[in-house]
Amino acid sequence: MMRAPVVAALGLALWAGAAPRLAAAPAPLPAPPPLGGGRGGAGQVTAVSVLPTPGQAQVVIDVSGGVRISDFILRAPDRVVLDLIGARLVAPVMRYDGVARGGIEDVRYAQFQPDVVRVVVQLDRPHDYQVTQDSSGVHVTFAAGQPFAAWSSDLARRDTTALPEALPAPAAPAAATDVAAADTAGQAAPQTAAQPSAEPRITVTFDHATIQEVIASFAAFSGRSIIAGKDVAGTVTAEIKNQPWDVAFYAILQGQGLAASQLPGGIIRVDNPQNLVAQDSVEGLATRIVKVNYAKAMSLLPAVTAMVSKRGKVAADTTSNSLIITDIASRVDSVDKFIHALDLRTPQVAIQAKIIFVNRTDLDALGLRYDLGTNSTFYNTLVARPNPSDTTGATPYNVQQVPLVVNLGGNSVAAVANASASVPSAALSLVYSTVLGNYALTGFLDALQSRALSDVEAEPQVTVADNRPATMWVGQRTPIRQIDVASGTQGGAAPLAVTNFVETGIRLLVTPHIVRDTREVFMEIHAENSSLGATQFADTPFTVNTQTGDTQLLVGDGETAVIGGLTVSEVTTTRSGIPYLMDLPVVGKLFGFTQKQLIRQDLLILVTPHIIDDVSSSANAQ
């Protein structure tokens, strides 16, 4: 003999209205006696509400029976915790709607221990409060300046006429988490990986009930219109404890090999999956034009195409930035909502960069040249001497013009050391001369030490949309003229010349991505420094010296990221002089020229992102 479904301890006034539809159902079973009643009586928590009173906000806990109260405060965030000792929770566990009411940001409650119900009231800041108890329950009073709309876990006090248009997708049942236990450790309640359902929770037991009776029970509880197909049959034996009604409903349908679909107008149809697919194949098609506001219609086309049925298709109109949807009528609305969920206002990021380029050049040069000769034998390269054969005296005293004179008639020596070596723009030139018998020895000392420092700073700033690249460039476009020598050999024509402009300087490419939950900015950065260099080849007179760096980093809003390491050091040492003598230790420098040049180039880049849009609202919309 088949038995009607048995519903146990719903504790919801809405469920009582379903009694006329279930004439065969027995009256709800009484709630089991509380555990551990020796600690304060047989109390039951039937509802939790947030109610406005003149100048105050009250958290009202409806309690039947006697309980004892213990309250304490937790910080970071600020919470008031109440333990109702000797109580059982029979009220449905409803999620708070997140509306701030008189400084109250959240209300959570749970069966903390077998005979203790814990209620946690989260506040925006520390508030004074007062706890009172009367025959109707427990009252926690806070000062409130502005009136607000009430909230309650009791569905009989809530407006149940505004029902959602579509059945929410079934969420995976979350693991049972004791929110009150998490608050004991001063931490927020853990979040599950899947988004939990916000639908009212149900506690029900079915014992060999027909599937039609089960569907009628869920329709009465949810207030939705649920229709079963003609081939839907079977019996259900299940026990549901404090689960969202849509999660429980889908779980029962899956256990029976059934599925549900949303019809236009909000009616839910339950049938075999094959029948639902067959219905889609004969249902008429509808076309809708959806205007895309922020994104590009062409970029959304692949994602939207994956959402339509096999009979549907999507086209993008780039002129009006719209998507044209053609699909079965029951799916057009869901595709439309999917498009608007993707078409979000893109937040902006202001990127401020500071580019510092330091070029340092150090030069040390020291050298000695010697001239040895007589009045009749000399080379005249360093010391200008008169020509003995010129009696007119017309020959000027010029090193380059005085002729070379070598007297071969006697024993004489003339020598010049390091004649061609020199220190350009010498800071010190010292001449020393001495007479050694018939010879004159002259020494020339050149010395130079220079330090050159060039500091170039640029502070470009650009504003770019999230996930879009931004380019900043500081430099110059240098014309490079190249001559094709081979082209001039044909018919005596002039060689062809081509002028190209080469961009050199500092280039910064940044692509930001906003992490909405933490208001951080993840940046992909490409830094480049380039300059022109000369070559010894006529056909390619220049080279482009380039320093590049690529990195990815995560910084907070308004924090500065430093990119360094783009450093180039070039050391050039040149030595020339008299062979063997210049290699002598200590005194070797007296017989040659030594030049040491150090060129150091440092590039330092500082990047600071600023989120200029409030992304909290768009994050909640997702």
ABEGO torsion letter per residue (X at the ends): XBBBBBBBGAGBAAAAAAAAABAABBBBBBBBBBBGAAAGEBBBBABBBBBBBBGBBBBBBBBBEBBBBBBBBBBOBBBBBBBBBGBBBABBBBBBAGBBBGGBABBBBBBABAABBBBBBBBABBBBBBBBBBAAEBBBBBBBABBBBBBBABAAABBAABBBABBBBBBBBBBBBBAAAAAAAGBBBBBBABBBBABBBBBBBBBGBBAAAAAAAAAAAAGBBBBBBAABBEBBBBBBBGBBAAAAAAAAAAAAGBBBBBBBGGBBBBBBAAAAAAAAAABBBBBBBBBBAABBAAAAAAAAAAABBAABBBBBBAAAGBBBBBBBAAAAAAAAAAAAAABBBBBBBBBBBBBBBBBBBBBBBBBBBBBBBBAABBAGAABBBBBAABAAGABBBBAAABBBBBBAABBBBBBBBGAABBBBGBABBBBBBBBBEABBBBBBBBBBBBBBBBBBBBBBBBBBBBGBBBBBBBEBBBBBBBBBAAAAABGGBBBBBBBBBBBBEBBBBBBBBBBAAAGBBBBBBBBBBBBBBBBABAABABBBBBBBBBBBBBBBBGBBBBBBGBBBBBBBBBBBEBBGAAABBGAAAAABBBBBBBBBBBBBBBBBBBBABBAAAAAAAX
